[in-house]
Amino acid sequence: MTIAHGRHDHLALQMESLAAGSRPPDEHVVVAMDDHELTRWPAFVVSMPTAVGGLPLAGARNLGVGTALDLAADVVICLDVDCLVGNDLVRAYAEAVRTNPGVVWSGPVTYLPPPPTGGYDLPSLASLDDPHPARPAPPQGRVELDDRPDLFWSLSFACSASAWRRSGGFCEEYVGYGGEDTDFARAALGRGLRLGWVGSARAYHQWHPVSDPPVEHLDDIIRNGAIFHERWGSWPMQGWLEEFERRGLVRREAGMWTRDGMNGCRTDTADT
């Protein structure tokens, strides 16, 4: 299941990588967020309008997984539109989920350099394997349980139908970028599920321009951070907020994150 708004070239190559894998998926559900062109693509496409304030990432994932379950899926793999799959990703996720259906499984993701002339060569992706250092990366053939919710990400994860229903899905109060992944992981743990990592479920994130910190998502991060704080009593994305503060983009006054044109977002002393 992939959610998408634009990035058509990236989605097309993702589809190629899925088809070339050792175990192609039985169905590919694509949620087109305010993207009518995708309705003509060779996948099971469902449409979703853009939400006020940004892309409805959390709601789109819920719609996509719900659609997959309606199609009788017993294992659902969720991929960011930028992710290419390693040769064994689908097979490895399916085996892990069926062996331990009470775990929400993630896989190591490598951030690729800009593509060479002619684009990425799918059979050579494994030679570029260099998983993100901030996340667990078990070797091929191994799985690990790791219940730290801050490490969960929606770039690449899989779960059983029963685990998804038990998790409650993503909180749709979050709109736009940031916060919903950690919220989902905390909720899943609170409902008796576990988190884990599948070494053979390798994915490769196609390059695109980014900023660090993600200034273009500043409003989303402040708004979604406030929602997270209200739900959990702490703030996510602290590193980014502090970097925004260093750059003079936000202010922290009397326990509030503020910026011009936005309401303040309260913090507690213990959270800062």
TAPE-V543413 format. One record per residue. D_FIRST is the distance of its C-alpha to the first C-alpha in Angstrom with 1 decimal. Layout:
<<D_FIRST> <D_FIRST>>
//
This chain:
<<0.0> <3.8> <6.9> <10.0> <13.7> <15.7> <15.3> <15.1> <16.8> <14.4> <11.4> <13.7> <14.7> <11.3> <11.0> <14.5> <13.9> <11.3> <13.9> <16.7> <15.7> <17.8> <15.2> <12.8> <9.8> <11.1> <8.5> <5.8> <4.7> <5.8> <7.7> <11.0> <13.2> <16.7> <16.0> <17.6> <17.6> <13.9> <14.7> <16.6> <14.0> <13.4> <10.0> <9.4> <9.8> <10.8> <13.1> <14.1> <17.4> <18.3> <19.9> <23.5> <23.6> <20.4> <16.7> <15.3> <12.7> <13.1> <13.2> <10.1> <8.0> <10.2> <9.9> <6.1> <6.7> <10.0> <9.1> <7.5> <10.7> <12.7> <11.9> <13.4> <10.8> <12.9> <10.6> <7.1> <6.0> <4.8> <6.2> <8.6> <9.3> <12.5> <11.5> <12.8> <12.5> <15.8> <17.2> <16.7> <13.5> <11.6> <15.1> <16.1> <13.3> <13.8> <17.5> <17.5> <15.6> <17.8> <20.8> <20.4> <18.0> <19.6> <18.1> <15.0> <14.7> <14.2> <15.1> <17.6> <16.7> <19.3> <20.0> <21.3> <24.5> <24.8> <24.2> <27.4> <28.9> <26.8> <23.5> <21.9> <22.8> <19.9> <22.4> <24.0> <21.2> <22.5> <25.8> <24.3> <23.0> <24.1> <21.8> <22.0> <25.3> <24.5> <21.9> <22.7> <22.3> <23.5> <24.8> <23.2> <23.6> <23.9> <22.1> <23.4> <23.3> <23.6> <23.6> <24.0> <21.6> <22.4> <20.7> <17.3> <14.7> <11.2> <11.0> <10.0> <10.1> <9.7> <11.6> <13.2> <13.1> <16.6> <15.9> <13.3> <15.9> <18.6> <17.1> <17.2> <13.9> <14.4> <17.8> <17.6> <21.0> <19.5> <19.0> <18.5> <18.6> <19.6> <20.2> <17.2> <16.0> <19.4> <19.8> <16.8> <18.3> <21.7> <20.9> <19.2> <22.3> <24.5> <23.2> <24.0> <20.9> <21.1> <19.3> <19.3> <18.6> <17.9> <20.1> <18.8> <15.1> <16.2> <14.2> <16.1> <15.7> <17.2> <20.3> <20.8> <23.7> <23.6> <26.4> <27.5> <27.8> <25.2> <27.9> <25.8> <23.9> <27.2> <27.2> <23.7> <24.7> <27.9> <26.6> <23.6> <26.0> <28.4> <25.9> <25.1> <28.8> <29.5> <27.1> <27.9> <31.3> <30.3> <28.9> <25.7> <25.7> <29.5> <29.8> <28.5> <30.7> <33.7> <33.2> <33.0> <36.2> <37.9> <37.2> <38.7> <35.5> <35.6> <38.4> <38.8> <41.7> <42.9> <39.6> <37.6> <35.1> <36.2> <35.9> <37.7> <36.2> <34.1> <35.2> <35.8> <33.4> <35.5> <35.4> <37.5> <39.8> <38.1> <34.8> <36.2>>
//
